[in-house]
Amino acid sequence: MSPRKPSAVAAASAVASPWLPAAGRGQQREKKRQAVLQTAARLFNERGFHATSLDDIAERLHVSKPTLYYYIKSKDDILLECVRAALELMRAGIAEVREGGGRALDQLMACMGIYVGIVMQDFGKCVIRIGEDPLPAPLKKELRRLKAGIDLEFRQLIEEGIREGSLLPCDPKMAAFMLAGALSWVGRWHREDGTLTHAQITEQALGLLLGGVLAVPASAAPKATPRARAIAAPAKRARARTPNKSSMETRS
């Protein structure tokens, strides 16, 4: 005897059922949680952390405030997750570059591109515009650990570049701080309605930081200390790979 086929009514009821399989429910919940975080990050960047309330986030999402608590614990928790997400993206991107190997200069340029690309996104802007200051001390510790790991990777790449001859001798720690600081500032002035695309900003940022802005040979430039010259002077190979643009807009 062949198995009995479900009736058309039963089949329709199964398709219309609001109770998804466990995996489906989990995916839907995570999708909504990400929407909460993304919306919150955008509001934090627009208005500031302290000036943004959970009511504001709920209103932007067209949900009630109690609904938010199904996905997050508090406003501090939201900021922590936003900043952590950006730092994890940086860490993962840098790790992938490092695993691929190659010249230290090429790896450094790739990591710089990843870094500046992330600070132009909502989560990345939270790292730069809001930072860790509003968070309780225990949460700051975790974020500082993640930041320290990223700083260390930049420093090691600069040390490797000096050894291979693609970068001029310099203080790796200072150079890493200078590069990361300059790239981080993009997250403060960048605007989505600007005239430059993400790719154009990244290209020009790398060209300026690694190639410099001098139109004359370094020997004709005003004299500086040996260490300052080492950090500021263009690296010839970097200049060949990342030609300078004629100008850089202050806002994009």
Buried (B, 14 or more C-beta within 10 A) or exposed (E): EEEEEEEEEEEEEEEEEEEEEEEEEEEEEEEBBEBBBBBBBBBBBEEEBEEBEBEBBBBBBEBEEEEBEEBBEEBBBBBBBBBBBBBEBBBEBBEEBBEEEEBBBBBBBBBBBBBBBBBBBBBBBBBBBBBBEBBEEEBBEBBEEBBEBBBEBBBBBBBBBBEEEBBBEBBBBBBBBBBBEBBBBBBEEBEEEEEBEBEBBBBBBBBBBBBBEBEEEEEEBEEEEEEEBBBBBBBEBBBEBBEBEEEBEEEB
